[in-house]
């Protein structure tokens, strides 16, 4: 990820690295790219969304975006986001594009962003990686719930669905390698259920979607159906 960011760095962007006290050589990688990194913290955390909240607290910008260590920033993505930020009104809280899912570095599918308060109840429809969140909105919304392991971003959008203004830009922003936390086992399925129940989605719809997801799980696990 750091190498893909290097050519896009400019004075309008800061890169903050939040590491969960890794012992796999991550600190050495951070040191080797210290010229890119504005701030770095390495300490135990409660998971992805706790780390994201820490990054938000450390940030100075008007917008914040998130990307994982195994993901790549698409060429021109940072400038595309900066251009969109310059163009949107103050009422826009989230700017999202497209994410390409890869397997062993080979593109296999495309997730396009879309959003309505109704459709977000059915599934995560926003290509979350490198989407730009207005920091003021994110903080006022209470940030991400650290108790979630894989669906905290989905829970945030459900929580804010009736107040969220989303701008979609027709650009690939990231390449994300398959096999991350959000697609492992059945935990994401049950976390999606929890997020819906906590945010007022009709219970009959919640459990109908759960049943559908459980029926489709063997195909997703076998790789015959893409989890996106």
Steps between C-alpha positions, in 0.01 A plus 500: 500500500775747591672472164172558316448814708849641445447652154177668611621675812462878509475778755120468523520141626630340818554128547431361847592141582327323789649160583372256761839431662603264220798269543531402132741766381239772450697750707799455273283571196368814668854618574608434141220725374523766768529771235142423393342473844375802691415307818528139611383315807559138593305372799245235584149578385154346491502434126459678168245758609682594817806560281294708258365713785857558618596611152210745490607649834856547373399654169501872422314502168143583411449149357643162603524176301604147594699227330653172619862394496441241225303733272628725222415861418394526135693736274359852521260410782627755752475789254153386396389515863659842550325633189167361624551657843555838336175463305251368757277709722523503878197269513695206353640275773643213296675475162534148361619336180561144388710220654653217296521163672813302414625146554878460507515845345268416208174705477192279535208736569396861535298650785320818395366744756131576528282612788143558603357472853296201379761301308765526773269295723544203266878499461813711509485693174785748552853416385647599834875487445646848448156661510539846652303568819445856614674498837252734670211272402686184600580634847148635557356161398704334774757337273521128439387250763816321611302194611454402135765286335397527134175696454571824687501707181167346396357571845603866473320541167188331638510723806531813284295386200227762534750786538774393261583692182731298276697615196607226258795550268537254207858406583677191628656606829655178631590142423416274796631147537233238572503320833471793742310511826176607335468176300628236744257235620154577625595775745432780247154355433405510867658842548288632212196360680605671822553832319154484343327409825679779688395758244131442458487284189175296513566171677327293234735646239802447728434129539399450136837645396675278755338188357592606146860559605525163677361316197753672272798453733625167355528658154682803634735284707581285196585807292220437251324818606686819571431633855457853363 
